[in-house]
Amino acid sequence: MLAQMSLHEMTPQTEMTVRLVCFGGVLFIMALAEWAVPRRVLTLGRRHRWPTNLGLVAINSVAVRVIMPVTAVSAAILTESAGIGLLTRLTCPMWLKVVVGVIALDLAIYLQHVLFHTVPALWMLHRVHHADRDFDVTTGVRFHTVEILLSAVFKLGVIAALAPPALAVLVFEVLLNATSMFNHGNLAIPLWIDRLLRWIVVTPDMHRVHHSAIREEADSNFGFNLPWWDYLMGTYRDQPSAGHEGMTIGVASARRDAV
């Protein structure tokens, strides 16, 4: 009850502060981990890529704040208060609604990701993400501004239809941002640990395949948080054909005009 009341009283500014603190903390930890135990030698390095990647984060954050009328958490509070949406009809403990809400939102983002690879007009936007010629923590936040806005609209539609608890939405938003940076990390994880982690979360080695210059490999491993959807939908690929050290990062058509 206290968590719900605090969320209902949360302002957009407070929500943004929570997300910014989590973003900064995960970025800092991942940057240190990449420096300590890198998986691959970077071809361009941070000083050539980080200003572009982090600059896009700043632009996208301002664009969403200015253009979008409500945040995802605010939309969840409004939908929940109105008593509409599928989960409002589910009679179960709040904790279970939160779990179901997080999982349902993750499935929705997986399907959205597949669409951005399948629909040519959407791929033209999404290939900005794949244009990065290296793969590290900042690749996980490198997206075209229009893609970010479309994703925000799509998420609001899903929230309106499902009415997940506001707590579920906040948890999902923080998790999505954190796991996106984690699974794009240039981080060497022992193979046996990677194998275990792949049952519950998308690992850097699993997602790196998705950034291969070979389109068939890039059209796989779409998950951000949970790996289950790739297993169930037949889009899982275990390893890149050239190996992680030998694979080329960045879809070929995007590499020619990458920054």
SULHU-V595250 format. One record per residue. N is the residue number from 1. SS is DSSP state (H for helix, E for strand, L for the rest). PHI is phi as a letter, one per 20 degrees, with the letter a starting at -180 (none if undefined). OMEGA is omega in whole degrees, 0 to 359 (NA if undefined). Layout:
N | SS | PHI | OMEGA
N | SS | PHI | OMEGA
This chain:
1 | L | none | 180
2 | H | f | 179
3 | H | f | 180
4 | H | f | 181
5 | H | f | 180
6 | H | f | 178
7 | H | f | 179
8 | H | f | 179
9 | L | e | 183
10 | L | f | 176
11 | L | e | 176
12 | H | g | 180
13 | H | f | 179
14 | H | f | 178
15 | H | g | 180
16 | H | f | 179
17 | H | f | 179
18 | H | g | 182
19 | H | f | 180
20 | H | f | 179
21 | H | f | 178
22 | H | f | 179
23 | H | g | 182
24 | H | f | 180
25 | H | f | 180
26 | H | f | 178
27 | H | g | 181
28 | H | f | 181
29 | H | f | 181
30 | H | f | 178
31 | H | f | 177
32 | H | f | 181
33 | H | f | 178
34 | H | f | 178
35 | H | f | 184
36 | H | f | 184
37 | L | c | 181
38 | E | f | 179
39 | L | e | 182
40 | L | c | 171
41 | L | e | 181
42 | L | f | 182
43 | L | e | 182
44 | L | d | 180
45 | L | n | 187
46 | H | f | 187
47 | H | f | 178
48 | H | e | 188
49 | H | d | 186
50 | H | f | 177
51 | H | g | 178
52 | H | f | 184
53 | H | f | 180
54 | H | f | 175
55 | H | f | 176
56 | H | f | 177
57 | H | g | 181
58 | H | f | 180
59 | H | f | 182
60 | H | f | 179
61 | H | f | 179
62 | H | f | 181
63 | H | f | 179
64 | H | f | 182
65 | H | f | 184
66 | H | e | 190
67 | H | e | 185
68 | L | f | 184
69 | L | f | 180
70 | L | c | 173
71 | L | e | 180
72 | H | f | 180
73 | H | f | 178
74 | H | f | 179
75 | H | f | 179
76 | H | f | 178
77 | H | f | 179
78 | H | f | 181
79 | H | f | 180
80 | H | f | 180
81 | H | f | 181
82 | H | f | 178
83 | L | m | 179
84 | L | d | 179
85 | L | o | 188
86 | H | f | 186
87 | H | f | 176
88 | H | f | 180
89 | H | e | 181
90 | L | e | 180
91 | L | e | 181
92 | L | a | 179
93 | L | f | 181
94 | H | g | 182
95 | H | f | 180
96 | H | f | 176
97 | H | f | 178
98 | H | f | 179
99 | H | f | 179
100 | H | f | 180
101 | H | f | 180
102 | H | f | 181
103 | H | f | 180
104 | H | f | 178
105 | H | f | 179
106 | H | f | 176
107 | H | f | 180
108 | H | f | 180
109 | H | f | 174
110 | H | g | 181
111 | H | f | 176
112 | H | f | 181
113 | H | f | 178
114 | H | f | 179
115 | H | f | 181
116 | H | f | 174
117 | H | e | 188
118 | H | e | 183
119 | L | e | 186
120 | H | g | 181
121 | H | f | 178
122 | H | f | 178
123 | H | f | 178
124 | H | g | 176
125 | H | f | 187
126 | H | f | 182
127 | H | f | 171
128 | H | g | 177
129 | H | f | 182
130 | H | e | 181
131 | L | f | 178
132 | L | f | 184
133 | L | e | 171
134 | L | c | 186
135 | L | c | 175
136 | L | b | 188
137 | H | g | 183
138 | H | f | 174
139 | H | f | 182
140 | H | f | 179
141 | H | c | 182
142 | L | e | 181
143 | L | b | 175
144 | L | f | 182
145 | H | g | 180
146 | H | f | 176
147 | H | f | 180
148 | H | f | 179
149 | H | f | 178
150 | H | f | 178
151 | H | f | 179
152 | H | f | 178
153 | H | f | 179
154 | H | g | 181
155 | H | f | 178
156 | H | f | 177
157 | H | f | 179
158 | H | f | 180
159 | H | f | 179
160 | H | f | 182
161 | H | f | 185
162 | H | e | 186
163 | L | l | 175
164 | L | f | 177
165 | L | g | 180
166 | H | g | 178
167 | H | f | 178
168 | H | f | 181
169 | H | f | 179
170 | H | f | 178
171 | H | f | 181
172 | H | f | 181
173 | H | f | 180
174 | H | f | 179
175 | H | f | 182
176 | H | g | 179
177 | H | f | 183
178 | H | f | 182
179 | H | f | 176
180 | H | f | 177
181 | H | f | 179
182 | H | f | 186
183 | H | f | 170
184 | L | e | 185
185 | L | f | 173
186 | L | e | 192
187 | E | c | 179
188 | L | e | 177
189 | L | d | 178
190 | L | g | 187
191 | H | g | 181
192 | H | f | 176
193 | H | f | 177
194 | H | g | 180
195 | H | f | 180
196 | H | f | 182
197 | H | f | 182
198 | L | f | 176
199 | L | f | 187
200 | L | c | 183
201 | L | b | 176
202 | L | f | 182
203 | L | e | 177
204 | H | g | 179
205 | H | f | 179
206 | H | f | 185
207 | H | f | 180
208 | H | g | 178
209 | H | g | 181
210 | H | f | 181
211 | H | d | 178
212 | E | f | 175
213 | L | f | 177
214 | L | e | 188
215 | H | f | 180
216 | H | f | 178
217 | H | f | 178
218 | H | f | 178
219 | L | e | 177
220 | L | b | 175
221 | L | l | 184
222 | L | e | 186
223 | L | f | 174
224 | L | d | 180
225 | L | e | 186
226 | L | e | 180
227 | L | e | 189
228 | H | f | 185
229 | H | f | 178
230 | H | f | 178
231 | H | f | 185
232 | H | f | 186
233 | H | e | 179
234 | L | m | 180
235 | L | d | 181
236 | L | e | 174
237 | L | c | 189
238 | L | f | 185
239 | L | b | 173
240 | L | f | 184
241 | L | f | 182
242 | L | e | 184
243 | L | n | 185
244 | L | f | 179
245 | L | f | 185
246 | L | e | 184
247 | L | f | 176
248 | L | e | 182
249 | E | e | 176
250 | L | o | 179
251 | L | g | 189
252 | H | g | 182
253 | H | f | 180
254 | H | e | 182
255 | H | f | 184
256 | L | f | 180
257 | L | c | 178
258 | L | f | 177
259 | L | d | NA
